Amino acid sequence: MLKILKYPISLLALAISLNGFAQEKLTKYVDPFIGTGGHGHTFPGAAVPFGMIQLSPDNGRTGWDWCGGYHYGDTVIAGFSHMHLSGTGIGDWCDISVMPETRLITDTADHGLAKFNHRNEIATPGFYKVTMDNGISAAFTVTEHCGLHNYIFPANVSPVIKLDLGYHQNWDKPTETYVEKLDDSTLVGYRYSTGWAQTQRVYFALRSSVPFSKLSIIADGKPIPSSGAKGTGVIAQLLFNKQKANHIMLKVALSTVSSDNATQALKEINNWDFNSVRKHAAEKWEHELSKIKINTNDIRIKRIFYTGIYHTCIAPSQYSDADGTYQNAKGEIHKMPAGQQRYTAYSLWDTFRALNPLYTLTQPERYLGILNSMLAFYKENGLLPVWDLSTDETNCMTGYHAVPVLADAILKGIKGIDYQLAYTAMKASAMENIRGCNYYRQYGYVPQDKYGASVTNTLEYSYDDWCIAQVAQKLGYGDDYKYFMKRSAGWKNLYDPVTGFMRAKNADGSWVTPFDPFYSEHNPDKAMFMEGDAWQYTFFVPQDVDGLISAYGGRQKFVKKVDSLFTISSIMHGEDQSPDISGMIGQYAHGNEPSHHVAYLYDYAGMPWKTQSRVRMIIDSLYHDQPDGYAGNEDCGQMSAWAVWNIVGLYPANPASGRYMFGSPAVNESVIKTKGGKFVIIALNNSKANVYIQSATLNGKPHHKLYITHQQIENGGVLEFTMGPKPKKDL
């Protein structure tokens, strides 16, 4: 608890601001359309925090910008499906698609697309509504495992609701689907599919608020005169008699175990009171948003910040039923420990950098399930997940970044996970003989003539091994500590002091030529850098920034190199450049994650005013409160987590260090709920011009470090910055 007499001025300001906080709903600052335009790849539909259901419109397009099923630039809706990926670069899911129609569709070439206008569209946390040009109004809200549909049809039509189990976008493809009528208001079935995740199974139960008069089934293009059917793509259409209000509601519940379990999940919504369910969904979001409260008069920043927190609570999403039971990709039935859920959709290459460290503050209870889901994956598959989707390993991206996530949790002392099991799992990933790891161990780096994206793999393996070393030290494994620390220096094998860049080497130790630091190749088998070039990757040594500084010959030369990253031309070379390299300031690419820590390297080099200037520039220029508000893929919360951290003025530049580096707070005050009560960050004299920290105090005492520790935040207290318009070079 805070001691009032010790910090009277700060706490008086805090009391005033908290009264202001209490008088407003934070959900009003969330705009789910942010990220649905540009290349953000988010979706606008209804979800509750980390729920299995993401009930959202799909445009029916195939393409990179429809990875979330929907893009703001589109004008048609093909259906409303119940599972979506948030902000990823690869499209999958969009399972269990439902679409209200004004007629029975008998032509299989007629997909029943409906036009719409954004003027007739509303989205708030836990709620989505659209009135389509055909006159049908469709509104949705959800619980964790059940979606509630609310349809109002034009008065002159007999309502039809289409369940299209064959509907798919992008990578996803159905392999077997099934529907069965239980009674005149209930359907059950399943959808098996393959795609980015090779094995996916989703079971459903659908119940209507009024009985349907007829059921029409088409299986693989052929009408089926029965009450059930199996096929690659089954379409079931529910026909209803005209009603006075032409008002039809549906509940659609999902399970990964069975249709019986899905039927049980219908009970999460025990009535047809749409507003009540919507209210409860909004309350769940209010609970999440209130974990960090900010005080600012800048409405744009509030919208970016709270929409950012919203997006950090979409993925990973629940994969298990309410009791923790799930069926994995192998077809095995398992159950999580009591009170925990199994989660999936782990974009670890992205989220280990900022999202997962944020969870150690904002998700103290839920995070156990998220961490233990990784360990469950290890127990079921023999390795920690790289990119877990539907409990299947997609092997997308580089590194073994479940390691820094687990290491961060262990080093912070989070209880409820088996440290020894986690350590064994970390070592298993480090000793694997796939993904170039065997070459990394053999040569001390990944040779380009042996395995693609060799520089990226080397740098990321080096960092992950540093994380293992820290856990080894904490657990008392001295020899392992020495071994993994030696491996963590592998980055040195690829640093070229002549060019000043990380470069690819062949197995014989020769540099790969020709070398062009502006060259980008998207094909990972051919690329030397994963979704990047030498400019962006050279600075990924968060475990040994002092060593990197020394490699450049000292701080001045190092800072000059980092300066040049931000000021040099943004041009890239190559015929197949990665589209993920976006949000450019010079060669700094904020639209992709490898750049996210770079502005904080100035802190390590003793020039924090440069960090402060850069992060304010990034917040102001590369985050917006419009559909194209993200500089690149939102990536399951990472792009948003960067904004959340930096708006309050902190960032975990080394994600497993337990240290949060100082940036430049963009708001006057932030209040973080902690186990110790509250941790308050105050920025006096803050403004768009006053971006530089002049001084800092922690709990009323001068604070001369450029970071604060996780434990200090957890303990609660007050961190106070005095801001000014000019750099303070003796901070």
C-alpha positions, 0 to 999 in steps of 0.5 A: 500500500502507498503511504500517504504522508510520504508522497503527499503531492503525488498522491493528491494528484493520483486521488484526483485522477483516480476519481476521474477514472472512476467516472468514465467507461474505458470501453468508449475509447476502444475502436475495434476497427483500428487495425482492420485497414492498411496491413494491420490484419485485425478483425472488428467482431465480437470477442471477450478477453482471450475467448475461444469465440471471435464472431466477426464478418468475413469478406470472402476474399483470399489475400494477405490483407484478409488474414483476419477475414475482414479488411476495412477497404472491402464492401461485401460480407460473405458470412459471420464466422466464429474463429479468427486470427488477430493481426497475423500474416497468415490466414487460417480459421474462419470456422463455422460460418453463418449468414442470414439470407433473404432467400433460399440459395440453391445455386452452389455458385451463388455465395449469397454475398451481401453489400454493406456500408461502413456508415451502417456498422458498429463495433465496441468491445464484445459487440458488432452490428451491421445493417446490410444493403439487403435490409438485414440487421445482424448483431453479435455478442459473445461469451468465452465459448458461445456466440449470440446472433441477433437478426432482424429481417425485412418484413416482406421476406421469409427468413433464411439462415445459412450455415456454411461448413465449407466456407474457407479463406486463404490457407484454410481448407475443409477436409470433412464436415458434418451436420445433424438436426437434433430437433426443430431448433437445434443443429450439431456437427463438426468441421475438420480442416487443414491449412496453416495448422495441418489438423484442425477440429471444431465441434459446434451446436446451434440453437435458434430462438424460434423453430425453423420450418424446414432444413435444406442441406447441400453436401458437396454440391448435391441436395441431401433429403435427410436431417443430416449429412457428411461431406467436404463442405456441407451447407445447411439452410434454416428456413423460418416462417414470416413473423411479425417482427421477423426477428431470429436469434441464434446461439452457436457454441464451440468445442474442440472435444465433441458436439455434446460438449458444444451443446453443453457450452450453449448454457453459457448463455442461458436466455435470449437477453442480448443486451444482458450478454452484451453488458457482461461482455463489456464488463469483462473488457472494462476489467481488462482495460482498467488494469492500466489507467492513463491520464491525458487530455489527448483523446487520440492517445487514449484511443490508441492506448485502450485499443492497444490493451484490447488487442493484447487480450485477443490472443492467445485464445482459449482452446479448451472447454470451460472445464479445461478439457481439450482435444489436441492435434493428435486426437488426444483428450487432455485436461488442464489443471483446475482453474486453467484453460488450454490456449492456442495461437502463440505468435511467439516470434512477435510476442516474446518481445513485449506482449508476454512481459506485459502479461507478467503485470496484467495477467497474473492469474490467467498467465499460468494457463498461458504458460502451462499451455506451452508446457502441455505442448512440450509434454504432448510433442517433445518440444516447446511451441514455435507457432502453436495454432490449434495445438499443431506446430506450424513451425512459422518464423525463427528461433525457439521463443517459448524459451524467453517467455518461460525464462522471463516468468521463472526469473520473475518468480511467477508461481504455479509452473513447474520450473524443472519441467520448463527448464528441461523443455527449454534445453530440449528446444536448444538441443533439437536437430531441426530448424538449423539448430544442429548446424548452430551447435556445430559451427557456432552459427548457422551457415547460409549454405546449410540453412536459410535465414541463417543470420536471423536464426543465429542471432535469435538462438543466441538470445534464447540461449542467454535466457536458458543460461539465466534460468540455469544459474537461478536453478543452480546448474553451473555447468549449463550456465557456462555452456549456454552463455558461450552459445549466447555469444554466437552473434559475434561469429557473424559480426563483420567489423569491416562493413559494420553489419551482421552478415551470413557465413558459409560452413567454411567460414567465408562471408556470403557475397555479394553483400548488400545491407539493403537487400531483402528476400522474402523466401526464408530458404533463400533469405539471410534475414527473416523478414528484414535486411542487415540494417534491421537485424544487426542490432538484435543482441539484447542480451549483450548490448555492451558487447555490441557497443565494444564491437563497434569500438565504443559508444560514440561509434555505436551511436553513430551507427544507430543514428544512421539506421534512422536517417539513411534511405528507406530504399530496399533492394531485391526482386522478392522483398518482404512485405512485412518490412513496413513503417519505415523511418530510415531503415528502422521498420516499426511495422515488423518486430525485429526493430521494436527494441532498437530505439532503446539501445541509446539508453544502453549507450548512455544517451537516453535523450536519443531514446526519448526523442525516437520513441515519441516520434514513433508513437506520434507518426506510426500509431493512429486511431483510424483503421490503418492505425498500425504500421504493419501486422498487429501480430496477436498483440505485439504491435499494441503492446509496444504502444502500451509500454511506450505510452506509459514510458517504459519498455522491456528492451531485453524481454527476459531481463526483468528490467523496463527501460525508460522511454518518454511517457506520452501521458501525464500519468499512468496507474498500473494495478499490481499485487502490491497495490498500484504503481504510478508513473507521473510525468510533470510538465509533459507535452508534445514539446517536452519529450525529454526527461530532466529528472526522475524520483522513485518513491520520493528519492532521486532515481539515477538509473535508466530503468526500473525492475519488475519487482519495484513495480510489483511492490507498488509506489510512485515513479515521477519524471520531470519533463522538458523541451531540451535533452538532459545529458547528465541524467 
